[in-house]
């Protein structure tokens, strides 16, 4: 899903009209964000943007007094309707009602005859109604993340529509009349339940972006051969068993992704666009590297994963602009020497293959920054890596490289490289302390929301047993009362940084009541310092905040003590969206 998300964002960013990119403010006019202020200056208001914290629902009818308004946004307000006064405004061109509770599209919108831009994503809408055809000036209709399962045929009357976004809905079919929107440039239908598409989509001769990922499609109509201006086509996560022949007509295609389809074969004869820049493919039944790519000299990124491909062709080195080559989880056993010609390659991912040796000239590619050889039967460090001038990140986890050889290699390096591995002790720089009180330097970025959490690596008894095996309750018991029956419990939470090079720093006390328990928790965390592996993002280790809680429980009965320690992570730090924050 991560790569599909990247493609989706890429397609949106390369467009001119995608939601979130062009809010259509009236240029050179103030954007009012307070209704009271707007009413006081109503003759000057052309742009009004209201967000949940500054909306008074019982005053929304006053918007009807803003006769000059052209841009109106009311988002995250919990609305399921809007006052009729708004529909009397004669000049509205942009209406944004995102992240509300609408179950239907308000019929009054049909009265906004100048409306060009309608955005209502993140609502509960189930139907695109008949009156949609009355919005004859509409250029952009953005309705992702609703519950739409029906579209009126009247949508075909939107002769000026250039962007239609219906991703993440519940569509099983599209009306044939949709083919009347011959002005379309962007069509987003990702993550629906579509089994087929109407032939009339072939009428969109100016279409450039078509997102069909995460549906149930198994073919594309031959009538789509008229989509000669298509630049982006995402077919990932469907039911294609073979490459749709019509793709051979898309000679301007720049981005093609086909991952997560049950391919039973691959037609090497279908020509692919010479303009192709991004290509993604997966499928366990694919046994040969796609020869169709040989003529795609403008490729900058190739991702071919989870196939049965054993051999790379000699012409793999004939892509002068290729900066990203990802070949994880295949059956490749040999890298051709022609890869030395990939002078622009910055990221090379070869994890989970059958590679035993890496050619020296590949290791010394002049721009190579990220290299993953994890989960391959490699026995020794390639000596040439010591001389790499550009390498920043190297992943060797689950190889046959010994921990001693790994440490020796680290000492030979003439520059700092993040090396991901699965050795029992992550931090191995004996010349520096594993824990430091303050490792933050000016300009350091500390991540708070992560692709994956830092890990407590490969200690023989695991994290919980490690802490339980090393805990001392003596000082905590001494600090508690000595009554005949006592149950003492305290939860100590500590926040700290797991450093990208290994080790911990900046332990901060978050919560707890007993000073002795706090002291013991800090001692245990510092003791665990060598066993923490950093979080990883895009193949590179990063500095990241993490939080650990220690629950100390002591039960005393008649002078006998029973002690227990539990540990847990109190905060959900791992999310899909990555946020970079400077501490």
Secondary structure, DSSP 8 states (H G I E B T S, - for coil): -HHHHHHHHHHHHT-SS-TTT-----TTS-EE--HHHHHHTGGG-SEEEE-GGG--GGGGGGGGG-TT--EEEE-SS--S---GGGGG-S---EEE--SS--SS--GGGGG-TT--EEE--SS---EE-GGGGG-TT--EEE--SS---EE-GGGGG-TT--EEE--SS--S---GGGGG-TT-SEEE--SS--S---GGGGG-TT--EEE--SS------GGGGG-TT--EEE--SS--SS--GGGGG-TT--EEEE-S---S---TTS---TT--EEEEEETT--S--GGGGG-TT--EEEEEEE---B--GGGG--TT--EEE--SS---B--GGGGG-TT--EEE--SS------HHHHT-TT--EEE--SS---S--GGGGG-SS--EEE-TTSS--HHHHHHHHHH-SS--EEE---S-S---TTS-SEES----TT---BSBBSS--EE---TTHHHHHHHHH---HHHHHHS---SEEEEEEEEEEEEEE-TTS-EEEEEEEE-S-HHHHHHHHHHHHHTGGGEE-EEETTEEE-EEEEEEEEEEEEEETTEEEEEEEEE--S--B-SS-B----
